[in-house]
Amino acid sequence: MLRTLCKTLLPLILATASVKGFAMHIEEKTTQLQDQQQVSITIYNENLALVRDLRHVPLEKGINKLAWCDVSAQIRPETALLRTPEKTSSIRMVEQNFDFDLLTPEKLLEKYLGRSVNVIYVNPATGAETVEAAIVLSISGGVVLKFKDRIETGTPGRIAFPDVPGSLHDHPTLSLVLDGATPGKHELELSYLTSGLSWQADYVARLDANDGRLDLSGLVTLANHSGIAYPDAHLQLVSGEVNQVTPEPPQARKMMAMVADAAEYQAVREESLSEYHLYSLPVPTTLAENQSKQITLMSVTDIPVSQEFLLRGTNAYYFSRYSNLDDKLKPVVLIQFKNEGEGLGVPLPRGTIRVYQNDSRDNLQFLGEDHIDHTAKNEEVRVKLGKATDITAMRTQTDFQQLDTPSRRFTETATDITAMRTQTDFQQLDTPSRRFTETAHQIEIHNARQEAVTIRVQEPIPGDWMMISESQPHTKSSANLVEWLVKVPTNQKTILSYRVRIKH
């Protein structure tokens, strides 16, 4: 088997080595932005983008060395794939290298370590120039030069280099070795993943509190910090959580890949993409280097909206005795609307929503902002604006008891309460290793507004619990969350009181 494997692989290895050795003596061709026919970018939420760069490239017959200039400086070279739309093309990629070193004075000196350079002196009196050869010994902490008769530190004059090493480019460049080309121009598409490109959704809402309506505009904020510009790019945005493997530390890599057929571009629309949502922008746009720009995603008017006041406690209130829990609590102000109807009813990307409202003089005022997650169609969008000013609450713990032998009282009370655990459940949980507490609370809510309000009071109660008594009926939202809707008339107060027994 080993002999068979060697017979199979050895010709391929020798052929590849032969091609690579032959390519070392071939002059490198360069393709730049002027050869670009189209660039398409799909940007994800996690600082990740897929770039598809289509160019017309002149090639010679057989082996070609090609410097593909103007790729992203943050390219992930191991993801690069060369494609050709030409169905009859037999081009294959033998090798590719991404050179992380861009042309700078420091990198140029580094490449000339141990090599000779020319140092040019200028006589300040006469302006005459003198040229002297020197060898670069070190550049760590400063330049060290060895002349014919001495060694000097620092830079005594201008340094002139005979040439630029082939591994240095003035732009991020991917070096390719191609085989199988026919003479003439070829359509080549280079696809790769890169960091440095990101997007987020930003929403601007104008609230009309009197009519209970909302005008909503969605904007896409694009940011390009990838190191190059993308002129007239066709943009698509993916909304969702794409899994990524933790990348290895950046280092130059070599790889081989076969050329495949080019993928067809999708029509401009919002569509599902596996478990994600894909948004295609209607017209090409230019992403300049180190630029942030915004593009309108949507605009909808007259969305029905409702307001809610939420007062939420904490489970720490139920573990022990407190002399005074909280004074002058303020409920959170929320607005909510449903993602449905004309202009909506499409998945909304996660982002930040900022809400404004006109005052009595018709001046626009900022109310608050909140982050919304990916929202499917027909789901509720809830936005936290801030805390109410004219609604306050005071919480008091009116009683706390540690119950040593609670099983009889616990069981007897359960028979008189509906929508609670059954008697069997309580008996089943009654074990000596668990402790029981009984605590009573009072929440006094004051309303100084000119209209009556309804406050949603939510209490996260730990452990297994049952309500012993309450001033008004509650709703059990989940296993450990209870809530009341408390109505408070204008300029009055309402007291909510309740007693709960808990098995910890």
Buried (B, 14 or more C-beta within 10 A) or exposed (E): EEEEEEEEEEEEEEEBEEBBEEBEEEEBBEBEBEBBEBBBBBBBBBBBBBBBBBBEBBBBEBBBBBBBBBBBBBBBBBBBBBBBBBEEBEBBBBBBBBBBBBBEEEBBBBBBEEEEBBBBEEEEEEEEEEEBEBBBBBBEEEBBBBEEEEEBEEEBBEBEBEEEBEBBBEBBBBBBBBBBBBEEEBBBBBBBBBBBBBBBBBBBBBBEEEEBBBBBBBBBBBBBBBBBBBEEBBBBBBBBEEEEEEEEEEEEEBBEBEBEEBEEEEEEEBEEBEEBBBBBBEEBBEBEEEEEBEBEBBEBEBBEBEBBBBBBBEBEBBBEEBEEBBEEBBBBBBBBBBBBBEBBBBBBBBBBBBBBBBEEEEEEEEBBBBEBEBBEEEBEBBBBBBBBEEBBBBBBBEEBBEBEEBBEBBBEBBEEEEEBBEBEEBEEBBEEEEEBBBBBBBBBBBBEBEEEBEBBBBBBBBBBBBBBEBBEEBEBEEEBBBBBEBEBEEEEBBEBBBBBBBBE
